[in-house]
Amino acid sequence: MGCSSCSSGGGTPRGCKNNGTCSSGGCNKLGVFDWLANMQLPAGHAPYDILEIRFKNSRKTFYRNAKNFPLQVGDVVVVEASPGYDVGVVSVVGELARIQVKKKAPGLKPMETKKILRVANQEDIDKWVRARSLESEVMFQARTLAVNIGLEMKISDVEYQGDLTKATFYYTAEGRVDFRQLIKDMADQFKIRIEMRQIGSRQEAQRLGGIGSCGRELCCSTWLTDFRSVSTAAARYQQLSLNPQKLAGQCGKLKCCLNYELDMYLEAIKSFPSTDVKLQTEKGTAFHIKTDVFKRQLWYMYEGEASIGVGLVALSPERVQDIIKVNKSGKKPADLKDFDVATPILRKEPDYDNVVGQDSLNRFDNTFSKNKKRKKKKSKGGAQADRISPTASAMAQGAAANPKPVQKQDKPQQGKPKQDNRPKQENKPKQETKPKQQNKPQQQQTQNKAAVENAGGANPQAQANPNKKRTNRRRPPRKNKGGNEGTEK
């Protein structure tokens, strides 16, 4: 079942897109895996009657199953509230709930805990879903009311009770806030019972959830239940740069994951010498720069002019302790380079022999050259065939059109037909057409004489309209095969 705060209808979550089958009981909000589910109780033992009920986001409370309802993880139940009733989801049952009670509420008295009233029916579930749909709108309206009054607080979340009679507003503030006037205004506008709860920045991130810089969901909203104090000393022990933008989480505080590997670093650093001690050599005094816990190396650098051309020197913890002992005895080593362990690691080449020759880059050169020679020979034969192909095609066309004359022409081709065709190409009859171009001015002279005679009176129409151009008569337009008349050009 998807949690009601993020479902878009039908139990399908909006954020995780898990098709409505959240394995942890709802978007991984402090989900618990029941590793005792397959264990059977001994004969004569009654099941544990206290259950853990999960409400919106990460709020969980223990309730007593006084009426012995057959409840399983994921069932929606109606529980007691003050005033009225509330609706929640069962998260832990059986012997695992007993362990959770000992861990989270060791002083819990079973007879004083609130009871589970009944299994939720459809009417209770509909009212519960309606309450969840009103929370976002009410939160924004409450923020505007707080801004109008001038209160320095941030309302981060609103949780309606299952019977729509009460609403709890969670806010964060740096100091104390007098919100008496705000409660009156919200009660007049929303017509419900108002309860205000101040939470810290980490609790706010736990309730809202999100994605951390590691790409996973926030630890505080998925599995982390206790918030231990995190100091900058944890970053120093792990040799991290004190950059607040990288060390701080979404809550604005130092990341909780800085404490996860702190014990391992503290255990490893015990074998390292103190970094406050300076190393005395004949070349100069060297001070500590950084430590690599994984490689077990300490990096030192000379002071003043002695560091020119030397840079950082890597030493093992054992070498540093030896130099410190030498300094305590009143002696100084010549140079830290004598104790340097930062030697380059040479990679060994794989020991194998290239027997087949498959690793040679030039193994295909000979084959490619042979193929190129073959292609060149084929291309020469193809060019000669292309030269002969036009004449052969012409002869084939002539044979198809006039079969008898072609048989007569076969005899002169047996001789040398190319020599018979050479004088025809050398004569170049196209050059004899040049006199036609020379006759053009004579034609123009005759046309001009005709125009002069017409202007002199030979043609009366030309005298009537001297500006009208003479047009030659043209043949009537021919009809196309399709029946349409041709157009004059």
Residue pairs with C-beta under 8 A, 6 or more apart in sequence:
1 11
1 20
1 22
1 25
1 26
1 74
1 89
2 11
2 12
2 13
2 18
2 20
2 22
2 26
2 27
3 13
3 22
3 26
3 27
3 29
3 56
4 56
4 128
4 129
4 132
5 56
5 57
5 132
5 135
6 13
6 14
6 15
6 27
7 13
7 14
7 20
8 14
10 20
11 20
12 19
12 20
13 20
13 22
13 27
15 27
16 22
16 27
16 28
22 28
22 31
23 31
24 31
24 32
24 33
25 31
25 32
25 54
25 73
25 74
25 89
25 91
26 54
26 89
27 209
28 217
28 221
28 222
29 54
29 57
29 58
29 209
29 221
29 222
30 54
30 58
30 60
30 221
30 222
30 223
30 225
31 91
31 222
31 223
32 52
32 91
32 92
32 96
32 100
34 73
34 92
34 93
34 94
34 96
35 96
36 94
36 95
36 96
37 94
37 96
39 95
41 47
41 95
47 93
47 94
48 93
48 94
48 95
48 97
48 98
49 64
49 65
49 66
49 68
49 110
50 62
50 63
50 64
50 65
50 97
50 98
50 101
50 108
50 110
50 113
51 62
51 63
51 64
51 65
51 71
51 90
51 92
51 93
51 97
51 116
52 60
52 61
52 62
52 90
52 91
52 92
52 93
52 97
52 100
53 60
53 61
53 62
53 63
53 77
53 79
53 88
53 89
53 90
53 91
53 116
54 60
54 88
54 89
54 90
54 91
55 61
55 86
55 88
55 89
55 159
56 132
56 159
57 157
57 159
57 206
57 207
57 208
57 209
57 221
58 206
58 207
58 221
59 159
59 207
60 91
61 79
61 88
61 114
62 97
62 100
62 101
62 105
62 108
62 113
63 77
63 79
63 80
63 113
63 114
63 115
63 116
64 110
64 113
64 114
64 115
64 116
65 71
65 115
65 116
66 115
66 116
67 115
67 116
69 77
69 116
69 118
69 119
71 77
71 90
71 93
71 116
71 119
72 90
72 93
73 90
73 91
73 92
73 93
74 89
74 90
75 89
75 90
75 119
76 87
76 88
76 89
76 90
76 119
76 120
76 124
76 125
76 128
77 87
77 88
77 89
77 90
77 116
77 117
77 118
77 119
77 120
78 85
78 86
78 87
78 116
78 117
78 118
78 119
78 120
78 124
78 162
79 85
79 86
79 87
79 88
79 114
79 115
79 116
79 117
80 86
80 114
80 115
80 117
81 114
81 161
81 162
81 163
81 166
83 165
83 166
83 193
84 161
84 162
84 163
84 165
84 166
85 117
85 161
85 162
85 163
86 161
86 162
86 163
87 120
87 124
87 125
87 127
87 128
87 162
88 162
92 100
101 108
104 225
120 128
124 162
127 162
127 163
127 164
128 162
130 164
131 160
131 161
131 162
131 164
132 160
134 160
135 157
135 158
135 159
135 160
135 167
136 158
138 158
138 160
138 167
138 190
139 155
139 157
139 158
139 169
141 189
141 190
142 155
142 158
142 169
142 182
142 186
143 154
143 155
145 182
145 185
145 186
145 189
146 153
146 155
146 179
146 182
149 181
149 182
149 185
151 177
151 178
151 179
151 182
152 173
152 174
152 175
152 177
153 171
153 172
153 173
153 177
153 179
154 171
154 172
154 173
155 169
155 170
155 171
156 170
156 171
156 172
156 199
156 204
156 207
156 208
157 169
157 170
157 204
157 207
157 208
158 167
158 168
158 169
158 170
159 167
159 168
159 170
160 166
160 167
161 167
161 168
164 192
165 192
165 193
166 192
166 193
166 194
166 195
167 190
167 192
167 193
167 194
167 195
168 195
168 196
168 197
169 186
169 194
169 195
169 196
169 197
170 197
170 198
170 199
170 203
170 204
170 207
171 177
171 196
171 197
171 198
171 199
172 198
172 199
172 200
172 201
172 204
173 198
177 198
179 196
182 196
183 194
183 196
186 194
187 193
187 194
199 207
200 227
201 251
201 252
201 253
202 220
202 227
202 251
202 253
202 256
203 227
204 251
205 218
205 220
205 221
205 249
205 250
205 251
206 218
206 220
206 221
206 224
207 221
208 221
209 217
209 218
209 221
210 217
210 218
210 221
210 250
211 217
211 218
212 218
212 219
212 249
212 250
212 255
213 246
213 249
214 257
218 249
218 250
219 256
219 257
220 227
220 251
220 256
224 256
227 256
228 256
228 259
230 253
230 254
230 255
230 256
230 258
230 259
231 254
232 242
232 247
232 254
234 254
234 258
234 259
234 262
235 241
235 242
235 247
235 254
235 258
236 242
237 262
237 265
237 266
237 269
238 258
238 261
238 262
238 265
238 293
239 290
239 291
239 292
239 293
240 247
240 258
247 254
247 255
247 258
248 254
248 255
249 255
249 256
265 293
268 293
269 291
269 293
271 317
272 291
272 293
272 298
272 317
273 298
273 317
273 320
273 321
273 324
275 288
275 291
275 298
276 288
277 288
277 324
278 285
278 286
278 287
278 288
279 285
279 286
279 287
279 300
279 320
279 323
279 324
279 327
279 336
280 327
280 332
281 323
281 332
281 333
281 334
281 335
281 336
282 332
282 333
282 334
282 335
283 302
283 306
283 334
283 335
283 336
284 302
284 303
284 304
284 305
284 306
284 307
285 302
285 303
285 306
286 300
286 301
286 302
286 303
286 313
286 336
287 300
287 301
287 303
288 298
288 299
288 300
289 299
289 300
289 301
289 312
290 298
290 299
291 297
291 298
291 299
292 298
292 299
296 316
296 317
297 314
297 315
297 316
297 341
297 342
298 314
298 315
298 316
298 317
298 320
299 312
299 313
299 314
299 315
300 312
300 313
300 315
300 320
300 336
301 307
301 310
301 311
301 312
301 313
302 310
302 336
310 337
313 336
313 337
313 339
313 340
313 342
314 340
314 341
314 342
315 323
315 336
315 339
315 340
315 341
316 341
319 339
319 341
322 339
323 333
323 336
323 339
326 332
326 333
333 339
354 360
357 363
395 406
398 405
398 406
398 409
399 406
412 420
451 470
453 459
454 462
454 470
455 462
455 463
455 466
457 463
462 468
462 470
474 488
477 485
477 486
477 487
477 488
478 486
479 485
479 486
480 486
